[in-house]
Amino acid sequence: MFWDKLFKSKAASEMDRIISRIDMNMSNNYKDAAQMNFAELEKFFEEAAGKNGLKPSEKESYGIAIDEYRAKLKGYSHKDQKPYWH
């Protein structure tokens, strides 16, 4: 597995940085920022996959990760949050 990290594509490295920002924002309860980063991740993935910037194994693993984040972030917004006084 060490070799996978050593020989990642530039696109995969950038996606890792975006995922780190999503995780950081989620841990700090910055819901809108996490949603914005997720949209950035999806767009970057589509562009990188379309330009063959990702290896087939990276495309598969990041596709799975995006599906997992999509499920986690569904309804994850301050707009959907109920006021604490109700």
N, CA, C and O atoms as CSV, one atom per row, in Angstrom:
chain,resi,resn,atom,element,x,y,z
A,1,MET,N,N,0.801,-1.199,0.000
A,1,MET,CA,C,0.000,0.000,0.000
A,1,MET,C,C,0.851,1.273,0.000
A,1,MET,O,O,0.421,2.323,-0.478
A,2,PHE,N,N,2.059,1.157,0.543
A,2,PHE,CA,C,2.958,2.308,0.540
A,2,PHE,C,C,3.211,2.796,-0.878
A,2,PHE,O,O,3.280,3.999,-1.129
A,3,TRP,N,N,3.351,1.843,-1.810
A,3,TRP,CA,C,3.647,2.212,-3.194
A,3,TRP,C,C,2.492,2.945,-3.841
A,3,TRP,O,O,2.699,3.802,-4.700
A,4,ASP,N,N,1.254,2.607,-3.426
A,4,ASP,CA,C,0.094,3.309,-3.981
A,4,ASP,C,C,0.147,4.791,-3.639
A,4,ASP,O,O,-0.166,5.637,-4.477
A,5,LYS,N,N,0.540,5.103,-2.416
A,5,LYS,CA,C,0.617,6.498,-2.002
A,5,LYS,C,C,1.786,7.208,-2.652
A,5,LYS,O,O,1.718,8.399,-2.955
A,6,LEU,N,N,2.849,6.470,-2.862
A,6,LEU,CA,C,4.039,7.063,-3.451
A,6,LEU,C,C,3.822,7.431,-4.921
A,6,LEU,O,O,4.342,8.440,-5.397
A,7,PHE,N,N,3.063,6.617,-5.625
A,7,PHE,CA,C,2.870,6.822,-7.058
A,7,PHE,C,C,1.455,7.277,-7.412
A,7,PHE,O,O,0.917,6.869,-8.442
A,8,LYS,N,N,0.854,8.103,-6.583
A,8,LYS,CA,C,-0.478,8.627,-6.881
A,8,LYS,C,C,-0.389,9.640,-8.011
A,8,LYS,O,O,0.630,10.304,-8.198
A,9,SER,N,N,-1.471,9.740,-8.752
A,9,SER,CA,C,-1.529,10.770,-9.785
A,9,SER,C,C,-1.705,12.137,-9.121
A,9,SER,O,O,-2.103,12.226,-7.960
A,10,LYS,N,N,-1.408,13.186,-9.863
A,10,LYS,CA,C,-1.594,14.547,-9.338
A,10,LYS,C,C,-3.057,14.790,-9.004
A,10,LYS,O,O,-3.371,15.451,-8.014
A,11,ALA,N,N,-3.947,14.257,-9.825
A,11,ALA,CA,C,-5.386,14.437,-9.584
A,11,ALA,C,C,-5.791,13.769,-8.278
A,11,ALA,O,O,-6.579,14.325,-7.513
A,12,ALA,N,N,-5.256,12.577,-8.018
A,12,ALA,CA,C,-5.592,11.867,-6.777
A,12,ALA,C,C,-5.076,12.637,-5.565
A,12,ALA,O,O,-5.752,12.704,-4.539
A,13,SER,N,N,-3.905,13.206,-5.675
A,13,SER,CA,C,-3.358,13.997,-4.570
A,13,SER,C,C,-4.224,15.217,-4.288
A,13,SER,O,O,-4.455,15.562,-3.129
A,14,GLU,N,N,-4.699,15.862,-5.330
A,14,GLU,CA,C,-5.579,17.022,-5.148
A,14,GLU,C,C,-6.906,16.590,-4.530
A,14,GLU,O,O,-7.455,17.295,-3.682
A,15,MET,N,N,-7.417,15.450,-4.946
A,15,MET,CA,C,-8.665,14.957,-4.366
A,15,MET,C,C,-8.482,14.636,-2.893
A,15,MET,O,O,-9.396,14.847,-2.097
A,16,ASP,N,N,-7.324,14.132,-2.521
A,16,ASP,CA,C,-7.034,13.876,-1.109
A,16,ASP,C,C,-7.057,15.176,-0.306
A,16,ASP,O,O,-7.548,15.205,0.823
A,17,ARG,N,N,-6.531,16.240,-0.886
A,17,ARG,CA,C,-6.546,17.540,-0.202
A,17,ARG,C,C,-7.979,18.034,-0.022
A,17,ARG,O,O,-8.322,18.559,1.037
A,18,ILE,N,N,-8.810,17.872,-1.033
A,18,ILE,CA,C,-10.209,18.297,-0.932
A,18,ILE,C,C,-10.934,17.461,0.126
A,18,ILE,O,O,-11.704,18.000,0.921
A,19,ILE,N,N,-10.689,16.148,0.138
A,19,ILE,CA,C,-11.309,15.267,1.128
A,19,ILE,C,C,-10.871,15.668,2.540
A,19,ILE,O,O,-11.676,15.630,3.470
A,20,SER,N,N,-9.620,16.045,2.702
A,20,SER,CA,C,-9.141,16.498,4.019
A,20,SER,C,C,-9.907,17.728,4.478
A,20,SER,O,O,-10.249,17.850,5.654
A,21,ARG,N,N,-10.177,18.643,3.548
A,21,ARG,CA,C,-10.946,19.844,3.901
A,21,ARG,C,C,-12.379,19.479,4.275
A,21,ARG,O,O,-12.937,20.051,5.211
A,22,ILE,N,N,-12.982,18.532,3.552
A,22,ILE,CA,C,-14.334,18.086,3.894
A,22,ILE,C,C,-14.342,17.517,5.310
A,22,ILE,O,O,-15.189,17.883,6.125
A,23,ASP,N,N,-13.405,16.629,5.600
A,23,ASP,CA,C,-13.338,16.011,6.930
A,23,ASP,C,C,-13.125,17.054,8.018
A,23,ASP,O,O,-13.759,16.996,9.072
A,24,MET,N,N,-12.234,18.006,7.764
A,24,MET,CA,C,-11.978,19.050,8.748
A,24,MET,C,C,-13.235,19.887,8.996
A,24,MET,O,O,-13.578,20.177,10.142
A,25,ASN,N,N,-13.908,20.268,7.927
A,25,ASN,CA,C,-15.116,21.075,8.083
A,25,ASN,C,C,-16.234,20.301,8.773
A,25,ASN,O,O,-16.980,20.868,9.571
A,26,MET,N,N,-16.353,19.018,8.472
A,26,MET,CA,C,-17.369,18.205,9.146
A,26,MET,C,C,-17.051,18.077,10.645
A,26,MET,O,O,-17.957,18.139,11.476
A,27,SER,N,N,-15.783,17.902,10.987
A,27,SER,CA,C,-15.419,17.748,12.397
A,27,SER,C,C,-15.633,19.039,13.179
A,27,SER,O,O,-15.851,19.003,14.390
A,28,ASN,N,N,-15.571,20.174,12.498
A,28,ASN,CA,C,-15.799,21.466,13.138
A,28,ASN,C,C,-17.242,21.947,13.004
A,28,ASN,O,O,-17.575,23.059,13.412
A,29,ASN,N,N,-18.091,21.103,12.430
A,29,ASN,CA,C,-19.511,21.402,12.230
A,29,ASN,C,C,-19.729,22.587,11.283
A,29,ASN,O,O,-20.713,23.317,11.408
A,30,TYR,N,N,-18.807,22.770,10.342
A,30,TYR,CA,C,-18.954,23.797,9.308
A,30,TYR,C,C,-19.692,23.152,8.136
A,30,TYR,O,O,-19.088,22.758,7.139
A,31,LYS,N,N,-20.988,23.056,8.280
A,31,LYS,CA,C,-21.798,22.284,7.342
A,31,LYS,C,C,-21.793,22.863,5.936
A,31,LYS,O,O,-21.632,22.128,4.961
A,32,ASP,N,N,-21.967,24.163,5.826
A,32,ASP,CA,C,-22.012,24.777,4.491
A,32,ASP,C,C,-20.665,24.662,3.781
A,32,ASP,O,O,-20.619,24.433,2.572
A,33,ALA,N,N,-19.571,24.820,4.526
A,33,ALA,CA,C,-18.242,24.689,3.933
A,33,ALA,C,C,-17.995,23.249,3.480
A,33,ALA,O,O,-17.400,23.023,2.426
A,34,ALA,N,N,-18.448,22.278,4.272
A,34,ALA,CA,C,-18.291,20.866,3.888
A,34,ALA,C,C,-19.065,20.579,2.604
A,34,ALA,O,O,-18.573,19.864,1.731
A,35,GLN,N,N,-20.269,21.130,2.486
A,35,GLN,CA,C,-21.069,20.943,1.272
A,35,GLN,C,C,-20.379,21.576,0.067
A,35,GLN,O,O,-20.379,21.012,-1.027
A,36,MET,N,N,-19.796,22.742,0.276
A,36,MET,CA,C,-19.104,23.433,-0.803
A,36,MET,C,C,-17.874,22.621,-1.255
A,36,MET,O,O,-17.615,22.493,-2.452
A,37,ASN,N,N,-17.134,22.085,-0.297
A,37,ASN,CA,C,-15.976,21.255,-0.637
A,37,ASN,C,C,-16.399,19.981,-1.343
A,37,ASN,O,O,-15.701,19.517,-2.244
A,38,PHE,N,N,-17.531,19.405,-0.952
A,38,PHE,CA,C,-18.014,18.196,-1.613
A,38,PHE,C,C,-18.365,18.484,-3.070
A,38,PHE,O,O,-18.060,17.682,-3.952
A,39,ALA,N,N,-19.002,19.618,-3.323
A,39,ALA,CA,C,-19.315,19.997,-4.699
A,39,ALA,C,C,-18.023,20.163,-5.506
A,39,ALA,O,O,-17.957,19.781,-6.674
A,40,GLU,N,N,-17.006,20.734,-4.872
A,40,GLU,CA,C,-15.698,20.890,-5.519
A,40,GLU,C,C,-15.103,19.512,-5.833
A,40,GLU,O,O,-14.542,19.305,-6.909
A,41,LEU,N,N,-15.228,18.576,-4.893
A,41,LEU,CA,C,-14.711,17.224,-5.089
A,41,LEU,C,C,-15.402,16.533,-6.256
A,41,LEU,O,O,-14.740,15.927,-7.098
A,42,GLU,N,N,-16.717,16.620,-6.312
A,42,GLU,CA,C,-17.460,15.987,-7.411
A,42,GLU,C,C,-17.047,16.560,-8.762
A,42,GLU,O,O,-16.829,15.820,-9.721
A,43,LYS,N,N,-16.943,17.876,-8.826
A,43,LYS,CA,C,-16.573,18.532,-10.083
A,43,LYS,C,C,-15.157,18.138,-10.499
A,43,LYS,O,O,-14.908,17.831,-11.664
A,44,PHE,N,N,-14.244,18.151,-9.548
A,44,PHE,CA,C,-12.861,17.784,-9.860
A,44,PHE,C,C,-12.774,16.337,-10.305
A,44,PHE,O,O,-12.034,16.024,-11.237
A,45,PHE,N,N,-13.516,15.446,-9.656
A,45,PHE,CA,C,-13.516,14.036,-10.017
A,45,PHE,C,C,-14.013,13.847,-11.445
A,45,PHE,O,O,-13.407,13.111,-12.223
A,46,GLU,N,N,-15.110,14.508,-11.789
A,46,GLU,CA,C,-15.656,14.389,-13.143
A,46,GLU,C,C,-14.654,14.870,-14.184
A,46,GLU,O,O,-14.467,14.228,-15.217
A,47,GLU,N,N,-14.018,15.992,-13.912
A,47,GLU,CA,C,-13.038,16.527,-14.855
A,47,GLU,C,C,-11.823,15.607,-14.979
A,47,GLU,O,O,-11.363,15.322,-16.085
A,48,ALA,N,N,-11.309,15.147,-13.842
A,48,ALA,CA,C,-10.119,14.287,-13.860
A,48,ALA,C,C,-10.419,12.944,-14.511
A,48,ALA,O,O,-9.600,12.418,-15.263
A,49,ALA,N,N,-11.582,12.397,-14.223
A,49,ALA,CA,C,-11.955,11.110,-14.818
A,49,ALA,C,C,-12.158,11.263,-16.326
A,49,ALA,O,O,-11.812,10.367,-17.096
A,50,GLY,N,N,-12.716,12.394,-16.741
A,50,GLY,CA,C,-12.955,12.633,-18.157
A,50,GLY,C,C,-11.682,12.855,-18.954
A,50,GLY,O,O,-11.628,12.546,-20.144
A,51,LYS,N,N,-10.659,13.390,-18.304
A,51,LYS,CA,C,-9.386,13.664,-18.979
A,51,LYS,C,C,-8.373,12.544,-18.759
A,51,LYS,O,O,-7.197,12.697,-19.089
A,52,ASN,N,N,-8.823,11.426,-18.205
A,52,ASN,CA,C,-7.942,10.299,-17.872
A,52,ASN,C,C,-6.819,10.714,-16.929
A,52,ASN,O,O,-5.698,10.216,-17.029
A,53,GLY,N,N,-7.131,11.638,-16.005
A,53,GLY,CA,C,-6.149,12.079,-15.022
A,53,GLY,C,C,-6.048,11.144,-13.839
A,53,GLY,O,O,-5.167,11.294,-12.993
A,54,LEU,N,N,-6.955,10.172,-13.777
A,54,LEU,CA,C,-6.949,9.198,-12.683
A,54,LEU,C,C,-6.674,7.805,-13.222
A,54,LEU,O,O,-7.130,7.446,-14.308
A,55,LYS,N,N,-5.935,7.031,-12.464
A,55,LYS,CA,C,-5.714,5.635,-12.808
A,55,LYS,C,C,-7.033,4.883,-12.594
A,55,LYS,O,O,-7.857,5.328,-11.795
A,56,PRO,N,N,-7.252,3.775,-13.271
A,56,PRO,CA,C,-8.507,3.027,-13.093
A,56,PRO,C,C,-8.794,2.664,-11.634
A,56,PRO,O,O,-9.940,2.753,-11.193
A,57,SER,N,N,-7.784,2.261,-10.894
A,57,SER,CA,C,-7.996,1.915,-9.482
A,57,SER,C,C,-8.367,3.151,-8.667
A,57,SER,O,O,-9.186,3.068,-7.752
A,58,GLU,N,N,-7.766,4.297,-8.995
A,58,GLU,CA,C,-8.101,5.546,-8.308
A,58,GLU,C,C,-9.522,5.967,-8.634
A,58,GLU,O,O,-10.268,6.414,-7.762
A,59,LYS,N,N,-9.886,5.820,-9.896
A,59,LYS,CA,C,-11.236,6.190,-10.316
A,59,LYS,C,C,-12.272,5.394,-9.527
A,59,LYS,O,O,-13.278,5.942,-9.077
A,60,GLU,N,N,-12.020,4.116,-9.366
A,60,GLU,CA,C,-12.959,3.264,-8.631
A,60,GLU,C,C,-13.012,3.641,-7.150
A,60,GLU,O,O,-14.097,3.796,-6.590
A,61,SER,N,N,-11.858,3.787,-6.520
A,61,SER,CA,C,-11.848,4.066,-5.080
A,61,SER,C,C,-12.396,5.451,-4.758
A,61,SER,O,O,-13.100,5.616,-3.763
A,62,TYR,N,N,-12.086,6.447,-5.580
A,62,TYR,CA,C,-12.624,7.784,-5.330
A,62,TYR,C,C,-14.112,7.853,-5.662
A,62,TYR,O,O,-14.848,8.617,-5.039
A,63,GLY,N,N,-14.555,7.073,-6.623
A,63,GLY,CA,C,-15.986,6.994,-6.915
A,63,GLY,C,C,-16.759,6.458,-5.721
A,63,GLY,O,O,-17.834,6.957,-5.390
A,64,ILE,N,N,-16.202,5.437,-5.078
A,64,ILE,CA,C,-16.828,4.878,-3.869
A,64,ILE,C,C,-16.822,5.907,-2.745
A,64,ILE,O,O,-17.820,6.072,-2.044
A,65,ALA,N,N,-15.699,6.596,-2.575
A,65,ALA,CA,C,-15.595,7.616,-1.528
A,65,ALA,C,C,-16.613,8.735,-1.747
A,65,ALA,O,O,-17.221,9.214,-0.789
A,66,ILE,N,N,-16.802,9.149,-2.987
A,66,ILE,CA,C,-17.771,10.203,-3.296
A,66,ILE,C,C,-19.182,9.737,-2.956
A,66,ILE,O,O,-19.970,10.505,-2.402
A,67,ASP,N,N,-19.509,8.492,-3.281
A,67,ASP,CA,C,-20.828,7.958,-2.928
A,67,ASP,C,C,-21.033,7.955,-1.416
A,67,ASP,O,O,-22.120,8.273,-0.934
A,68,GLU,N,N,-19.993,7.597,-0.668
A,68,GLU,CA,C,-20.090,7.588,0.795
A,68,GLU,C,C,-20.277,9.000,1.352
A,68,GLU,O,O,-21.097,9.212,2.246
A,69,TYR,N,N,-19.520,9.963,0.825
A,69,TYR,CA,C,-19.683,11.350,1.277
A,69,TYR,C,C,-21.056,11.892,0.887
A,69,TYR,O,O,-21.660,12.650,1.646
A,70,ARG,N,N,-21.547,11.515,-0.276
A,70,ARG,CA,C,-22.873,11.962,-0.704
A,70,ARG,C,C,-23.925,11.505,0.313
A,70,ARG,O,O,-24.818,12.273,0.670
A,71,ALA,N,N,-23.820,10.266,0.773
A,71,ALA,CA,C,-24.761,9.735,1.764
A,71,ALA,C,C,-24.598,10.452,3.107
A,71,ALA,O,O,-25.590,10.787,3.755
A,72,LYS,N,N,-23.349,10.689,3.529
A,72,LYS,CA,C,-23.096,11.367,4.803
A,72,LYS,C,C,-23.618,12.802,4.790
A,72,LYS,O,O,-24.141,13.294,5.790
A,73,LEU,N,N,-23.469,13.461,3.648
A,73,LEU,CA,C,-23.787,14.885,3.576
A,73,LEU,C,C,-25.227,15.172,3.165
A,73,LEU,O,O,-25.627,16.334,3.089
A,74,LYS,N,N,-26.003,14.138,2.902
A,74,LYS,CA,C,-27.404,14.351,2.538
A,74,LYS,C,C,-28.132,14.967,3.740
A,74,LYS,O,O,-28.164,14.382,4.823
A,75,GLY,N,N,-28.701,16.126,3.539
A,75,GLY,CA,C,-29.403,16.836,4.605
A,75,GLY,C,C,-28.474,17.467,5.630
A,75,GLY,O,O,-28.936,17.955,6.662
A,76,TYR,N,N,-27.179,17.466,5.365
A,76,TYR,CA,C,-26.182,18.027,6.284
A,76,TYR,C,C,-26.017,19.508,5.965
A,76,TYR,O,O,-25.156,19.903,5.179
A,77,SER,N,N,-26.867,20.318,6.598
A,77,SER,CA,C,-26.873,21.749,6.315
A,77,SER,C,C,-27.431,22.502,7.506
A,77,SER,O,O,-28.253,21.976,8.256
A,78,HIS,N,N,-26.986,23.721,7.674
A,78,HIS,CA,C,-27.552,24.566,8.734
A,78,HIS,C,C,-28.992,24.950,8.409
A,78,HIS,O,O,-29.780,25.227,9.313
A,79,LYS,N,N,-29.333,24.968,7.140
A,79,LYS,CA,C,-30.697,25.331,6.742
A,79,LYS,C,C,-31.714,24.326,7.264
A,79,LYS,O,O,-32.846,24.694,7.579
A,80,ASP,N,N,-31.319,23.058,7.356
A,80,ASP,CA,C,-32.220,21.998,7.793
A,80,ASP,C,C,-32.249,21.851,9.316
A,80,ASP,O,O,-33.035,21.069,9.852
A,81,GLN,N,N,-31.401,22.597,10.005
A,81,GLN,CA,C,-31.281,22.463,11.439
A,81,GLN,C,C,-32.445,23.160,12.133
A,81,GLN,O,O,-32.790,24.294,11.801
A,82,LYS,N,N,-33.037,22.479,13.087
A,82,LYS,CA,C,-34.141,23.039,13.850
A,82,LYS,C,C,-33.575,23.958,14.942
A,82,LYS,O,O,-32.539,23.654,15.534
A,83,PRO,N,N,-34.253,25.074,15.206
A,83,PRO,CA,C,-33.809,25.932,16.301
A,83,PRO,C,C,-33.899,25.182,17.634
A,83,PRO,O,O,-34.813,24.386,17.846
A,84,TYR,N,N,-32.955,25.439,18.511
A,84,TYR,CA,C,-32.918,24.688,19.764
A,84,TYR,C,C,-34.068,25.057,20.697
A,84,TYR,O,O,-34.371,24.302,21.621
A,85,TRP,N,N,-34.709,26.191,20.477
A,85,TRP,CA,C,-35.775,26.617,21.378
A,85,TRP,C,C,-37.131,26.026,21.011
A,85,TRP,O,O,-38.109,26.288,21.711
A,86,HIS,N,N,-37.229,25.249,19.955
A,86,HIS,CA,C,-38.513,24.620,19.579
A,86,HIS,C,C,-38.614,23.231,20.090
A,86,HIS,O,O,-39.622,22.562,19.864
